[in-house]
Amino acid sequence: MLRNGARRRFAASLLLTDSDTYGFCLCDNVEDMYFGNYKMDPNGNRQKTNGGQGHSFNPNASSFIPNVNAPAFVPGQAFAYQQMPPQMGYYQQPQQMYGYPPQGMPMYQNQRYGYAPPPQQQQQAPQPPVASEAPAEWDAEEPEVTIPAPVEAKPEPVAPKEKAPEKKEATPVEEKKPEKKEETPAPPAPKEKKDTNDEIASLAAKFKKATFVDDGTRKQHVNIVFCGHVDAGKSTIGGQLMFLTGMVDKRTLEKYEREAKEKGRESWYLSWALDTNEEEREKGKTVECGRAYFETERKHFTILDAPGHKSFVPNMISGANQADLAVLVISARKGEFETGFDRGGQTQEHAMLVRTAGVKNLIVLINKMDDPTVSWDEERYNEIQNKLGPFLRKKCGYGKNDVTWIPVSGLTGAFMKDRPESSVASWYTGPCFIEYIDNMMPAITRDYDGPVRVIIADKYSDMGTIVIGKMESGVIEKGQTMVLMPNKTPVQIIQCWSDDVEADRVVSGDNVKLKLKNVEESEIQSGFILCSPDGPCSVGRVFDAEVVILDYKSIICPGYSCMLHIQNAVEEVSVKMIICTIDKKTGEKQRGARFVKQDEKCIMRLISSEPFCMEPFKQFPQLGRFTLRDEGKTIAIGKVLKVVE
């Protein structure tokens, strides 16, 4: 038999099914459920029965026969009794037809229409069953559990206490004061960064400007760039110049000739004096802007050998921006001139780029005149001159006296330094190349008194930060403090070199190397400008410029983006607005243009993603000219009119 608590739990877990009526019997208490004291009538109402006459759990009772007509039971859902359909013509509430109780009747009050639990009431403590209704087994007394009496614990024997020693007068001891913990010194407060403008102003107040007076004893420094279409012979002419001026001895040249012959490049040995890279020697193409030096009686020249391939035009622009004199090399060989000039070659683009860079004097060397297809033919020379001349004057803006034409042979050296035999090109009566650049070339003016401007072309680290560039104006002495723009970083000049020769002072026109203090190499980029603190250059993102569209098949309107090349800096810019168009013939300005196209001139406002160094063209022309390139070709040239912000 189960105990009282177990009986209640067992009985509470059962639901009794009535065989006479379908449905469930839900009882008010456990005893009614257990003894079957309730029974449902056919109307769905509960009727209390006499105890013991309901359902029984007697195992000897007859078998249970279920009512097969009862609806299916779905666990977890309340069961609802449906009312029988009414008779014809009898109106019935729709709620009652579908098993809902009449309006106003709570669902838990009528089990006929469905059961819902009654509202939660305060739970009462379980009451014991009534004695008259409880079974006899519940009245049986449970056996008493005897609890053993606690055993008294015996006290443990205590050892006799020893007599305490007599107290002696204690010597007074000084109380130890708690040691103070060593406080960790607070980290020093970060120094407030000074305003860069205030710092530059303080440097300008202390700045002592260096001076230089040209007394004629110092050789004039001239940067000369060789440009032209690929394979025109630029590097070969540069190597021949170095050999003719003694910068490369005969033994070294023979070594180059032997090595070139082993690699099947016998005619390229002169170019190896400039193309020191193995890749350049293997392919026979200049990649980087090579640099070399030679001297004449009066001048010191720096050769800038620009690459001719269209993939390396940005390197060519870097070389052109450092040049004082440009040499355009043309191949007179049949088919090569036409390829470089008429069929999308680099001859036209290079001529335009050197003019945009501010090079006023141009020398055209018609090379390979000794080729069997030419054989120093005067007609071929005149043909090239008649085709190229109008382009240089009309498109590039060169005057008639700004261009000098010289037929040469870079491989044999004819008309480079000395004239060949009288039987060779007797029709040419002009000067040789070295003779012209040393004696007949127009003088180049230098600005020694202007603010310091060094345009950074390259940088590297060698026991310090070293920058390479061309000094456009001013004078720098060792130990001076300058400002690196656009970051406005004060730097100190530790050492100076002019064309790899250490000096205490470098001046305008020099190709310089400067070792800087207080700046890391990673903080410098090509296109940065080293300036004197008393006159730093302008820096901005938004500027107005006068632009000439050279070669662009579509239209250019606000929102158009391209790459801007200004000196050695390269920035992405976009057209913010077109201010006006300018008539090339009359100079008349017309506002309201929505776009510009090829061969048009306009004033537009450009905006870049990052600030960079520039100057209005009227104030400093070297930092006011720029080129716009897109899709691998030059599309426009321009000059800065105003730095907006």
C-alpha positions in Angstrom: 0.0 0.0 0.0 1.1 3.5 -0.6 1.5 6.1 2.0 -1.0 9.0 2.2 1.3 11.5 0.3 2.1 9.0 -2.4 -1.6 8.2 -2.9 -2.4 11.8 -3.4 0.4 12.3 -5.9 -0.6 9.2 -7.8 -4.2 10.0 -7.9 -3.5 13.6 -9.0 -1.7 12.3 -12.1 -4.7 10.4 -13.4 -7.6 11.4 -15.6 -10.7 9.1 -15.5 -12.6 8.4 -18.6 -16.3 7.7 -18.4 -17.5 4.8 -20.5 -21.0 6.1 -20.6 -20.3 9.6 -21.7 -17.4 10.9 -23.7 -15.0 13.3 -22.3 -12.9 13.7 -19.2 -13.8 13.9 -15.5 -12.2 16.8 -13.8 -12.6 16.7 -10.0 -12.4 19.2 -7.3 -10.0 17.3 -5.1 -7.9 14.2 -5.1 -10.2 12.0 -3.1 -13.1 12.6 -5.5 -10.9 11.7 -8.4 -9.5 8.7 -6.7 -12.9 7.2 -5.6 -14.9 8.4 -8.6 -17.2 10.6 -6.6 -18.1 12.7 -9.7 -19.7 11.6 -12.9 -20.7 13.6 -16.0 -24.3 13.5 -17.4 -25.0 13.7 -21.1 -25.4 17.5 -20.9 -21.7 17.9 -19.8 -22.5 18.8 -16.2 -20.8 17.0 -13.2 -23.0 15.1 -10.8 -21.7 13.9 -7.5 -22.1 10.2 -6.8 -21.9 8.2 -3.7 -18.4 7.2 -2.7 -17.4 3.9 -4.0 -20.0 3.8 -6.9 -17.9 5.6 -9.4 -14.7 4.5 -11.0 -12.6 2.0 -9.3 -9.0 0.8 -9.5 -9.9 -2.7 -8.4 -7.8 -5.1 -10.6 -10.6 -7.7 -10.5 -13.1 -5.4 -12.0 -14.6 -6.0 -15.4 -12.8 -4.8 -18.5 -13.2 -1.3 -19.7 -15.1 -0.8 -23.0 -14.3 2.6 -24.6 -16.8 4.7 -26.4 -15.8 4.6 -30.0 -18.0 7.5 -30.9 -16.0 9.9 -28.7 -14.0 12.6 -30.5 -10.3 12.3 -30.7 -8.2 13.6 -27.8 -5.5 16.1 -28.6 -3.0 16.5 -25.8 -2.5 20.0 -24.5 -5.8 21.4 -25.8 -9.0 22.0 -23.8 -11.9 19.9 -25.0 -15.1 21.6 -26.2 -18.5 20.0 -26.5 -20.3 20.9 -29.6 -24.0 21.5 -29.5 -26.2 19.5 -31.9 -27.4 21.4 -34.9 -30.8 23.1 -34.3 -34.0 22.2 -36.1 -35.0 23.8 -39.3 -36.2 27.4 -38.9 -34.8 27.7 -35.4 -32.4 30.6 -35.0 -29.4 29.8 -32.9 -26.6 32.1 -31.8 -23.5 31.5 -34.0 -21.3 31.4 -30.8 -23.3 28.4 -29.6 -23.3 26.7 -33.0 -19.5 26.6 -33.0 -19.0 25.5 -29.5 -18.7 28.8 -27.8 -20.6 29.7 -24.6 -23.3 32.3 -24.8 -22.3 35.9 -24.5 -21.6 37.1 -21.0 -21.0 33.6 -19.7 -17.4 32.9 -18.6 -15.9 29.8 -20.2 -14.9 28.2 -16.9 -18.5 28.3 -15.6 -20.0 26.0 -18.3 -18.2 22.8 -19.2 -20.6 22.2 -22.1 -19.0 24.8 -24.3 -15.4 24.3 -23.4 -13.2 24.3 -20.3 -10.9 27.0 -19.3 -9.1 27.2 -16.0 -10.7 29.4 -13.4 -9.0 32.7 -12.3 -6.0 32.2 -10.2 -7.0 32.2 -6.5 -4.9 32.3 -3.4 -3.6 28.8 -2.9 -4.6 27.2 0.4 -2.7 24.7 2.4 -3.7 21.1 1.6 -6.4 19.9 4.0 -6.4 16.3 5.3 -9.3 14.1 4.0 -12.5 13.8 6.0 -12.3 10.9 8.5 -15.7 9.4 7.4 -14.6 9.3 3.7 -11.0 8.2 4.2 -10.2 4.5 3.9 -9.4 2.4 6.9 -5.8 2.0 5.9 -5.3 5.7 6.3 -6.3 5.5 10.0 -3.6 2.9 10.8 -0.9 4.2 13.1 2.6 4.4 11.7 5.3 2.6 13.7 7.0 5.0 16.1 10.6 5.7 15.5 12.7 5.5 18.6 15.5 8.0 18.9 18.4 7.0 21.1 19.0 9.2 24.1 22.1 11.5 23.8 25.2 10.3 25.6 26.7 12.8 27.9 30.3 13.6 26.9 32.9 13.2 29.6 35.1 16.3 30.2 38.7 15.9 29.1 41.3 16.1 31.9 42.8 19.6 32.1 46.5 20.0 32.8 47.4 22.1 35.8 48.2 25.7 35.0 51.7 26.8 35.5 52.4 29.8 37.6 52.8 32.9 35.6 56.3 34.5 35.9 56.5 37.7 37.8 56.2 40.7 35.7 59.3 42.8 35.3 59.2 46.5 34.5 59.5 46.6 30.8 61.9 49.0 29.2 59.8 51.6 27.3 60.1 50.9 23.6 59.4 53.5 21.0 56.4 52.8 19.0 57.2 52.0 15.5 55.5 54.3 13.1 54.0 52.7 10.1 56.4 53.0 7.2 55.3 55.1 4.4 55.0 53.2 1.2 57.1 54.6 -1.6 54.7 56.3 -3.9 55.2 55.6 -7.6 55.9 58.9 -9.3 53.1 59.8 -11.6 54.0 59.8 -15.2 54.9 63.2 -16.6 52.0 64.9 -18.2 52.2 64.9 -22.0 53.6 68.0 -23.4 51.1 70.1 -25.1 51.8 70.1 -28.8 52.6 73.6 -30.0 50.6 75.0 -32.8 52.6 74.3 -35.9 52.0 77.8 -37.2 53.2 79.3 -34.0 56.3 77.1 -34.1 57.0 78.1 -37.7 56.6 81.7 -36.7 59.1 81.3 -33.9 61.6 79.6 -36.2 61.1 82.4 -38.8 62.0 85.0 -36.1 65.3 83.2 -35.4 66.0 82.2 -39.0 69.2 83.7 -40.5 69.0 83.7 -44.3 72.1 82.4 -46.2 73.5 84.4 -49.1 75.4 83.6 -52.2 77.0 85.8 -54.8 78.0 84.3 -58.2 81.4 85.7 -59.0 81.8 83.5 -62.1 84.4 81.1 -60.7 81.8 78.4 -60.0 80.7 76.4 -63.0 77.0 76.7 -63.8 75.0 73.7 -63.0 72.6 72.5 -65.8 70.2 69.6 -65.6 69.6 68.1 -69.0 66.9 65.5 -69.6 66.9 63.1 -72.6 63.4 62.2 -73.8 61.8 60.6 -76.8 60.1 57.4 -78.1 61.4 54.0 -77.0 64.5 52.8 -78.8 65.3 56.2 -80.2 68.8 56.0 -78.7 68.6 58.2 -75.6 70.8 56.0 -73.3 73.3 55.4 -76.1 73.7 59.2 -76.6 74.1 59.7 -72.9 76.8 57.0 -72.7 78.6 58.5 -75.7 78.6 61.9 -73.9 80.1 60.4 -70.8 82.8 58.7 -72.9 83.6 61.8 -75.0 83.9 64.0 -71.8 86.1 61.5 -70.0 83.6 60.4 -67.4 83.9 56.8 -68.6 87.3 55.5 -69.6 88.0 53.3 -72.6 88.7 50.2 -70.6 85.2 50.4 -68.9 83.6 50.9 -72.3 85.4 47.9 -73.7 84.1 45.8 -70.8 80.6 47.0 -71.5 81.0 46.1 -75.2 82.3 42.6 -74.4 79.5 41.9 -71.9 76.9 43.2 -74.3 78.2 41.0 -77.1 77.9 37.9 -74.9 74.3 38.7 -74.3 73.6 39.4 -78.0 73.2 43.2 -77.4 76.4 44.4 -79.1 74.9 47.8 -80.2 73.7 48.6 -76.7 77.0 48.7 -74.9 77.1 52.5 -74.7 73.7 52.6 -73.0 75.1 50.4 -70.2 76.9 53.4 -68.8 73.5 54.7 -67.7 71.4 51.6 -67.6 73.0 49.9 -64.6 70.0 47.8 -63.7 70.2 44.2 -64.9 66.6 44.3 -66.0 67.3 47.4 -68.1 70.3 45.7 -69.7 68.4 42.5 -70.5 65.5 44.2 -72.1 67.3 47.2 -73.5 64.7 49.6 -72.0 65.2 52.3 -69.4 62.8 51.9 -66.5 64.0 54.4 -64.0 65.2 57.9 -64.6 68.9 57.4 -64.8 71.4 59.9 -63.5 74.9 60.7 -64.5 77.3 63.7 -64.7 79.7 65.2 -67.2 81.5 68.5 -67.4 82.6 70.8 -70.2 84.9 73.8 -70.0 82.3 76.1 -68.6 79.4 74.0 -67.2 78.6 71.1 -65.0 75.8 68.9 -66.4 73.6 66.3 -64.8 72.1 63.8 -67.3 68.5 62.7 -66.6 67.8 59.7 -68.8 64.0 59.4 -68.9 62.4 56.1 -69.9 60.7 56.2 -73.3 58.1 53.4 -72.8 54.5 54.7 -72.2 54.2 52.5 -69.1 56.9 54.7 -67.4 55.7 58.1 -68.3 55.3 59.1 -64.6 59.1 58.5 -64.2 59.7 60.6 -67.2 57.6 63.4 -65.7 59.7 63.3 -62.6 62.9 63.7 -64.7 61.4 66.5 -66.8 60.4 68.5 -63.7 64.1 68.6 -62.6 65.4 69.7 -66.0 66.7 73.0 -67.2 67.3 71.8 -70.7 65.5 69.1 -72.7 66.9 67.0 -75.5 64.3 65.3 -77.7 65.9 62.3 -79.4 64.3 61.3 -82.8 65.2 58.1 -84.7 65.7 58.9 -88.4 65.5 55.2 -89.4 62.7 54.4 -91.8 59.5 53.6 -90.0 60.8 54.4 -86.5 60.1 58.1 -86.7 56.6 57.5 -88.0 55.9 55.0 -85.2 57.0 57.4 -82.5 55.2 60.5 -83.9 52.2 59.5 -86.0 51.0 56.1 -84.5 50.5 56.9 -80.9 54.1 57.0 -79.9 55.7 59.0 -77.1 57.3 61.7 -79.1 54.4 64.1 -79.0 53.6 63.4 -75.3 57.2 63.8 -74.2 57.6 67.1 -76.1 54.4 68.4 -74.4 55.5 67.2 -71.0 58.9 68.9 -71.0 57.2 72.2 -72.1 54.6 71.8 -69.3 57.5 71.3 -66.8 58.8 74.7 -67.7 61.7 73.8 -69.9 62.1 76.8 -72.3 64.9 75.5 -74.5 64.7 72.3 -76.6 67.3 70.6 -78.6 66.1 68.0 -81.2 68.8 65.4 -82.0 67.9 63.5 -85.1 69.7 60.2 -84.3 70.7 57.2 -86.3 71.5 59.2 -89.4 74.3 56.7 -90.1 71.7 53.9 -90.5 71.8 52.2 -94.0 68.1 53.3 -94.5 69.1 56.9 -94.1 72.9 57.3 -94.9 72.9 61.0 -93.8 70.2 61.9 -96.3 69.3 65.6 -96.2 65.8 64.9 -97.5 65.1 62.6 -94.6 66.4 65.2 -92.2 64.2 67.9 -93.7 61.1 65.6 -93.8 61.4 65.0 -90.0 61.9 68.7 -89.3 58.9 69.7 -91.4 56.6 67.3 -89.6 57.8 67.8 -86.1 58.4 71.6 -86.2 54.7 72.8 -86.6 53.7 70.5 -83.7 56.3 72.0 -81.4 55.4 75.5 -82.3 51.6 75.3 -82.3 50.8 72.6 -79.8 53.6 72.9 -77.3 54.2 76.6 -77.6 57.9 76.7 -78.4 59.1 79.7 -80.3 61.1 79.4 -83.5 64.4 80.4 -81.7 63.7 78.0 -78.8 64.3 74.9 -80.8 67.7 73.7 -82.1 68.0 70.9 -84.7 71.2 68.8 -84.9 71.7 65.5 -86.9 73.9 63.0 -84.9 74.9 59.4 -84.6 74.9 58.2 -81.0 76.7 55.0 -81.9 79.7 56.6 -83.8 79.6 59.9 -82.0 79.3 62.0 -85.2 78.4 65.6 -84.5 78.3 64.9 -80.8 81.7 66.6 -80.0 83.6 66.8 -83.2 82.6 67.0 -86.9 83.1 63.9 -89.0 84.8 63.9 -92.4 83.7 66.5 -94.9 82.1 63.8 -97.0 79.6 63.0 -94.2 76.6 65.5 -94.1 78.4 68.3 -95.7 75.0 70.0 -96.0 74.9 70.6 -92.2 76.7 73.7 -91.2 75.4 74.1 -87.6 77.3 73.4 -84.3 78.0 70.1 -82.7 76.0 69.1 -79.6 78.6 69.7 -76.9 79.7 72.9 -78.6 76.2 74.2 -78.5 75.3 73.4 -74.9 78.6 74.8 -73.6 78.8 78.0 -75.6 75.7 78.8 -77.5 72.8 77.8 -75.2 70.9 80.7 -73.7 71.8 81.5 -70.1 69.8 80.1 -67.3 68.8 82.5 -64.5 68.9 81.4 -60.9 67.1 82.8 -57.9 69.6 82.8 -55.1 67.7 85.5 -53.1 64.3 83.8 -53.1 62.8 81.6 -50.4 64.3 78.1 -50.1 62.5 75.5 -52.2 63.9 72.0 -52.5 61.5 69.6 -54.3 62.0 66.1 -52.9 62.4 63.4 -55.6 63.6 60.5 -53.5 64.6 59.5 -50.0 66.4 56.8 -48.2 67.9 55.9 -44.8 71.7 55.7 -44.3 72.8 56.5 -40.7 70.0 59.1 -40.8 67.3 60.3 -43.2 68.6 61.5 -46.5 66.5 63.2 -49.2 67.3 63.8 -52.9 65.9 66.6 -55.0 66.5 69.8 -57.0 66.9 73.1 -55.4 64.7 75.6 -57.3 65.5 78.7 -55.3 67.4 80.0 -52.3 70.6 78.9 -50.4 71.0 76.3 -47.7 73.9 76.0 -45.3 74.8 73.2 -43.0 73.2 73.5 -39.6 70.2 75.5 -40.6 66.6 74.6 -39.6 64.1 74.3 -42.4 60.4 73.3 -42.6 59.2 70.2 -44.5 55.9 70.8 -46.2 53.0 69.9 -46.3 53.5 68.3 -42.8 55.0 71.5 -41.4 57.8 69.5 -39.7 60.8 71.4 -38.5 64.1 69.7 -39.6 67.7 70.5 -39.2 70.2 70.2 -42.0 73.2 68.0 -40.8 75.0 67.4 -44.1 74.8 68.7 -47.7 75.9 67.2 -51.0 75.9 68.7 -54.5 76.0 66.0 -57.1 77.6 63.5 -54.6 80.2 66.1 -53.5 79.9 67.1 -49.9 79.7 70.9 -49.4 78.9 73.3 -46.6 76.4 75.2 -48.8 74.1 74.3 -51.7 72.4 76.9 -54.0 69.6 77.2 -56.5 70.0 74.9 -59.5 71.9 72.2 -57.7 70.9 68.6 -57.5 71.3 68.1 -53.8 71.3 65.4 -51.1 70.5 66.5 -47.6 70.8 64.6 -44.4 67.9 65.7 -42.1 67.4 65.5 -38.3 64.1 65.3 -36.4 62.3 63.4 -39.1 62.0 59.7 -40.1 62.3 58.4 -43.6 58.7 57.0 -43.5 57.3 60.4 -42.8 58.6 61.8 -46.2 57.1 61.3 -49.6 58.1 62.3 -53.1 56.7 65.7 -53.9 57.3 67.2 -50.4 58.9 70.6 -50.4 61.7 71.7 -48.1 61.2 75.4 -47.3 62.7 78.2 -45.2 60.6 79.0 -42.2 60.3 82.7 -43.2 58.5 81.8 -46.4 56.9 78.3 -46.5 55.0 77.3 -49.7 51.3 77.1 -50.0 49.4 73.9 -49.2 45.8 73.1 -50.2 43.2 70.7 -51.5 41.0 73.0 -53.5 42.4 75.3 -56.2 41.4 77.2 -59.3 43.4 76.4 -62.5 43.6 77.3 -66.1 43.4 74.0 -68.1 43.9 73.1 -71.7 42.4 69.8 -72.9 44.9 68.1 -75.2 43.6 64.6 -76.0 40.3 63.3 -74.6 37.7 61.8 -76.8 34.7 62.3 -74.4 33.6 65.4 -72.5 34.9 66.5 -69.1 32.2 67.7 -66.6 32.0 68.2 -62.8 32.7 64.9 -61.0 35.3 63.7 -63.5 38.4 62.3 -61.8 42.0 61.8 -63.0 45.6 61.9 -61.8 47.4 65.2 -61.3 51.2 65.4 -61.7 52.8 68.5 -60.2 56.5 68.3 -59.8 57.2 65.0 -58.2 53.8 64.7 -56.4 51.0 62.6 -57.8 47.5 63.2 -56.5 44.0 62.1 -57.5 41.8 65.1 -58.3 38.2 65.6 -59.4 36.5 68.5 -61.2 34.4 70.4 -58.7 33.0 73.0 -61.1 33.7 74.6 -64.5 34.0 78.3 -63.9 34.3 79.5 -67.5 35.6 78.7 -70.9 38.2 80.8 -72.7 38.4 81.4 -76.4 41.9 80.5 -77.6 42.0 83.2 -80.2 40.3 86.2 -78.5 40.8 85.3 -74.9 37.1 86.0 -74.2 35.7 84.2 -71.1 32.2 82.7 -71.2 30.4 81.4 -68.1 27.8 78.8 -67.8 29.6 75.9 -69.5 28.5 72.5 -68.3 31.4 70.6 -69.9 34.6 71.0 -71.9 36.1 68.8 -74.6 39.2 68.3 -76.6 41.2 71.4 -77.7 39.2 73.7 -75.4 40.6 76.0 -72.7 38.8 76.7 -69.5 39.1 77.7 -65.8 37.9 75.0 -63.5 38.0 74.3 -59.8 39.7 71.1 -58.8 39.7 69.2 -55.5 42.1 66.5 -54.3 41.7 63.8 -51.6 44.8 65.0 -49.7 46.5 68.4 -49.3 49.7 68.9 -51.3 52.3 71.6 -52.0 51.6 74.1 -54.8 51.9 77.8 -55.6 50.1 80.2 -57.9 51.8 80.3 -61.2 52.5 84.0 -61.0 54.3 83.7 -57.7 56.4 80.6 -58.3 56.1 79.0 -61.8 58.0 75.8 -60.9 55.2 74.9 -58.4 52.4 76.2 -60.4 52.5 73.9 -63.5 50.8 70.5 -63.6 49.7 67.7 -65.9 46.5 65.7 -65.9 46.6 62.1 -67.0 44.0 59.4 -67.4 44.0 55.9 -68.9 47.8 56.0 -69.4 48.0 59.2 -71.5 48.2 62.9 -70.9 44.8 64.5 -71.4 45.5 68.1 -70.2 48.0 70.6 -68.9 47.4 73.5 -66.7 48.6 76.1 -64.2 47.5 77.1 -60.7 45.7 80.4 -60.5 44.5 80.4 -56.9 44.8 78.1 -53.8 41.3 78.2 -52.4 41.7 76.0 -49.3 
